[in-house]
Amino acid sequence: MSGQRSYHAGRVAEDQVAARYAHLGADVCARRWRGRSGEIDLIARDGAQVIFIEVKQSRSHARAAESLSARQMARICASASEFLGGEPAGQNTECRFDLALVDAMGRIEIMENAFAA
């Protein structure tokens, strides 16, 4: 039962984050986009820039952030590369990777360029 509850909580968190990006002026163009390497929770466009968004939901923002592994980041990057292959500018498309954290109270913290070194 808790697996189904987690699934639904994750979907609600993704909806909340998508609404936040729309409010900020970005166009959410894909939800749960699936490539050969895996899934990307949300993909948005802000002008010419593509934003790949990983949504993490937990009791606190800190716990949510801790749940993102290096392996997940690598999978998301590989999927993003596949997505960019279909863009007019291909791999030269301006993009960033955001981490959207949602706590138990529904508060959202967006970490822009979360994958930057």
Secondary structure by P-SEA (a helix, b strand, c coil): caaaaaaaaaaaaaaaaaaaaaaacccccccccccccccccbbbbcccbbbbbbbbbcccaaaaaaaccaaaaaaaaaaaaaaacccccccccbbbbbbbbbccccbbbbbcccccc
